[in-house]
């Protein structure tokens, strides 16, 4: 089936990306710029939706990346305490310091696991609470019995300094940092056990090992400590690809549906949702799912999430997110692949291969994960050229020119194809 975005809709989407960047600039989570962009999106949705609302929420945006610097401090403190032990002979203080040294590295592991690999708000209360918002537009066709959500996120990332300097080479330091923590956890545990059993230390072995760990691991420790700038200094990312590209498709879809309501399945409510604070650990999406869970279940909700639309010929339907170990709905994966096939756009499934799972451990999550973890059927569309993405991803170079012509049009057509396929199933 031949579906094409009109020139008017095409121009609108690309101009919308530029409009947000020109009027709001970088939009780190919970910033005034993020709120301003949300208001602009709300005004645009009011032109095309039956109802539009802002749902405000609070979170601790600095916690999601702030944990990195915190655990580097914990690791250095843990190693430092062990080195201090070499100067002591009192059994009580040797045992006490061994316990503290082990607890510091163990706490680092727990913080990293909970904050990053589970996206839980484990240490968030240690950071300042701020306000953000989700924008929800609804298009209704008959008495709603089903809900279909198309979503994206408004905010842009804090600049990843290490990625800007090293490109994908930063992964070496990141994995190196994790390896250092795991090795030191083992050493700290063994040292504690020796102390508990007989108040003895293998100083010559552990001392030499700790010194070498500091020497070899220093690039990872320093690099990760300065992974992102402090305060507002990192708020320099325009976020064109990530993720105004997808926000523009949301509005483009609403504009299309305003004139083509016939493709909306009967008794179905379409929701266009622009989330806040995706770059702060999917906080906006998690807040939305928590507030609307019963409704989403009752109305058999399906979610099409979009993020990182860059190239027209590299569309992927992500079936698995390795960082948070999130498996997306197989039904939604197939529906999105079928939608792309219907409108003549090549799309591949991505995420569950061995290489993808390995390299994707540090890739982070998408708003779709908040739904899939709550057993709401969700799918995730991405269109990134990973060979060039390191030149702009989470950097001040994520500008509108990075979105290649045809990308937004193809994403819009996939969304349209999805609705056409769903309409066919309605009696």
N, C-alpha and C positions, 0 to 999 in steps of 0.2 A: 504493500500500500504506500502510495506516494503522499507523504505529509511534508509540507515545507512551512517554515516560519515566514510570515510576511516581512517585507523589507522594513515596514514600520515597526513591527515587534522586534525585529533584529536590531535595528538602530536604537530602539528604546532600551533594550537590555544592556548594550555596551555603554550607552550614555548614562544609564542609571549607575553603573559601577563608577564612572568618572564623577558623577554628581555627588555621591556619598563621600568619595575621597576628597573632592574639592571643598565640600562644605563641612565635613567632619574631621577629615584627616585620620591618623591612626586611632584605633578604638580598643585599647587594652580593656580587659574585663572590668566592669563596674566604673568605667571612666565616664566623665560628662560627654565625651565624644561618642561613646557607645550608646548612651541614652539619647543623644541627638539623632543618631542614625536610626534608632528604633522609632523615634517620632516621625522621621521622614518616611520610613517604611509603612508606618501606620497610616499616614495620610495617603500614600499611594494605594494601599489596600482598601481604604474607604471608597475609592473610586470604582472598585471592581468586586467587592465582597458584599454579602448581605449584612453581616455584622463584623465589627473589628474591635478588639480589646487589647489592653496592655495588662499583663499579669506580673506584678512586681514580686521580687523575692530578695532575700539576703543570703550572702555567703562570705567566705573569707578568701578572696581571689589570689592573694599572694602565697597562700599555703601550698598550692599545687606545684609550683616550682621552687618555693622557698625551702622545701624539705631537703633539696639537694645540698644547699650550703650548710644546713643544719647537721646533716649526717656526716659531711666532711669534717666539721668541727668535732663531732662525736668520735670519729675514727682517729683523728689526730690526737685527741685527748686520751683515748684509750691506749694508743701506742706510747704517748708521752708518759702516762702513768706506769706503763710497764718498764720504760727506761729508768724512771725514778726508783723503781723497785731495786735496781742494781746497786743502789747506794745504801739500801736498808738491810738490817739483819734481824730486827724484832719480828718474831713470828706473827704477832697480832697484826701489825701494820702490813706485813707482806700478804697475809690472807685478805685483809680488808681491801687493799689496793687491787689485788687480783680479782676480787669480786666486782669492784667498780669498773675495772678495765673490761671485764667480760660483759657486764651489763650494758656498757656504752656501745660496744660493737653489736651486741644482740639487739638493742633498741634500734640501731641504725638499719638493721635488716628488716625489722618489723615495720618501721616507718616507710621504708622504700616499698615493701610489699603491699602495705595497705594504701598508701597515697598514690602510687604509680601503677602497680600491677593489679590493683583492685579498684582504683579510683574512689576509695572511701575517704571520708573526711575525718581522718584519724587524729591529726594534730592541728586541724584547722582552727580550733578555738584559741590557739597560741597567736594567731594573726588577726589583724584588724577586720572587723565585719563591715561590709559595704552593701550597697543596693544595686540591683540590676533588674532586667525585665525581659519577658518574652512577648512577642507580638503575634496575635492569633487572629487570622481572618477566616470567616466561614462562608461557604457558598452552599446553599441548601437546595436539593432537588426532591421535593415531596416530603412526606413524613419520614424523618431519618430512622433507618434501621441499621445502617452501616456507616462507618467513618473511614475515610481515606485521608491520610495526612501526607503532605509534601513539606519537607523541612530543610532548613539550612541554618547557619549561625551568623550573627551580626558582627561579633567582636573579632578583632585581629590579635595576633599573638604578640607577646613581648619578644623582642629580638633575641635570637639565639646567637650570642657572640661567638661561641665555639664553632658553630656551623658556618657562620659568616667567614671566619678565619681559615678553617680547615676543610670546608665542604663536607663530603661524606666521610672524610678522614676522622671526623669527630667521633664516629662510631667506635674507632679503635680505642680512644681514650675512655669512652663511656663503658664499653665492655671491660676495659682494663680496670676501671674503677670498681666495677661489680666484682671482678675476680679478686682484686686486692681485699675488698671487704670480706669475701668468703674465706680467703686464706687466713686473714687475721682473726676471723671468728674461730677457726679451728685452733690456731695457736693460743688465743686467749682462753679457749675452753680447756685445752691440754694443760696450760700453765695453772689454771684454777684447780683442775683435778689433782695435779701433783701437789699443790699447796694443801688441799683438803686432806689428801691421803697421808702425806708425811711432812708437810711444811718444808718441802725442798723445791728448788727450782733448777731447771737445766739452763743456767744462765748462758753458758757458752754457745749453746745451740740457738736458743730463742733470741738472745741478744743479737747475734750476727744476722739471724733471719729478719728481725725487726728493722735493723739498719738497712739491709738490702731492700726490704719492702718499701721503706721510705724513699730510698734512692730511685729504685725502678718505678715506683708508683707515684713519685712526685709530679710528673706531667699530668697524670689523671687527676690527682688531688687538686692541683692548682687550676687545671682547665675546668673541672666540674665546679669548683668553688666560684669561678667567675663565668659559669655557663650562661647566665643572664645578668644584665646590669641591675644595680640596686635602684629602688625608688621608681621615679618616672623616666629614668634615662633610657629604658628599653622600649618606651612607647613611641616607636618610629616606623612601625610596619604598616604600610597602607592596606594590606590585606585584599588585594584585587582578586587574585586566584583563590586565596584562602581567607574569606569565603564569600566576598561580594559577588563572585561569579554565580554562585548558587542562589543567593538572595535575589539576583536579577532574574533568574529563571522562575523563581516563585512568583514574582510579580508578572513576568511574561506569561506564565501559565494562567494566572488570574485574568489577565487581559484577554487571552484566547478564549477562556471559558465564558466570559461575559458575552461574547458573540457566538459561541458554539455550545450552548448548554445541553444540546442533544447528546453529547458524548458522555455526560455525567450519568452514571448508573442510577436507575430509579431508586427512590427512598435512600439516597446516599448523601451524606454531608461531607463536602470537601473542606479540609482545613489546611490553610497555608500558614506555617509557623516559622517565624524567625526567632531563634533562641539567642539569649545572652549567655555569656560566660562559658562557651564551649572550650575556650583556651584556658579556662581555670578548672578543668577536670569535668567537663560536661555538666556543670552545676545547673544551668538553665533547663536542660533536658531532663535531668533527674528530678528537679523540682516539679516540672510539668507532669511527668509520669506519676510521681507520688500524689499530686493533687487530683489527678484525673483517672487513676488506675481503675476504679470500679466502672466508670463510664466507658473507658477504652475496652475493657473486657466485655461489658454488656453489649456494646455496639460492634463487636468483632473488628476492631480497628486494624488497619494495615498502614504501614509507614514506609514512605519512600524518602530516604535522607540523601542529600547531595552535599558533596564537599570537594573542593580542589579541582574545579573544572578548568582545564588548561588547553587541551589539544582535542581537535575534532575526531581524530582517528585512533584514540587510545582509551576508549571507554571500558571501564571494568565494573563488574558487579562483585562487590566484596562479600564473600560468604563466611569469612572468619577473620577476626581481629586478634592477632597473636598476643599483644600486650596484655589485654584483659581476659584473654582466653574466651572470647565471646563468639558463639556460633549463631549466625543469623538464620532466619527462617528459610528453609529450603524451598518452601512454597513461594516466598517472595523473590528469592534468587531466580527461580525458573520464570516467574511472571515478568521480571524485569528483562531477562534475556529474551523472552518471547516478545516483549514490547519493542525492544531494540530491533529484533528481526522483522517485526511487522512493518516498521517504518524504514527498513533498509539501512540500518546503522549497525556496524560490527561492534559487538561487545563481548568481552571474555570474562569468565568468572576468575576470581583471584583471591588468594588468602590462605587456602588450606594445603598448598604444596609444602614440601619439606624445607626448601630454600626460603620460601615466603615466610614460613613460621619462624625460621631462625633469624633472618634479617629483620623481621617485623616485630621482634620482641620489644624494641625501643621506639616503635613508630607511633605509639599512642592510640587513643580510641576515637570513635566518632559518636555523634549524638544518637545514632541508631543503636549503639550498645545499651543506652539507658532503657530503651524499649525492649530489646531482645532479652536483657537480663530480667525483665519483669514478665517475660513470656508473652509479650505483644509482638505480633508478626511484623518484622522490620527488614528492610533491605537497604543497601548502601551503594550509591553510584559515585564513582570517582573517575576522573579523566586527567591523569597527570603523566607527564613525560619524566620518568625518574632519572633519565640521563642528564636532563637540564635543570631538574627541580632544585638541586642543591645551590643553584645560582640565585635563587630568590626565596625559597621556602623559609618562613619565619624571619625574614630579613627586610631591610628597608627598600629592597629592590623588587618587592612583590607589587608591581605597578600594573596599570591596565594593559600595557602593551604585551604583557606575558600571556594574556588570554588570546589564543589564536582564533582568527576568524573562522566561524563555522561551529565552534565549540558550544556556545550557548544555544545556538539554533538546534543542534543535535540533541542536547540535553532536554530542551523543551519538547522536541518531537518524541523522545522516549517517554516522557511523562504523558504526553497526549496518547501515545500508543498504549500505554498502560491502562488508561481510562477507556479507550476504545475496546480493548480486550475484556475489561470488566463489564462494560455495557452489554456485550454480546451474551453474557451469562445471566442477565436479568430477564426474567419472563414477564 
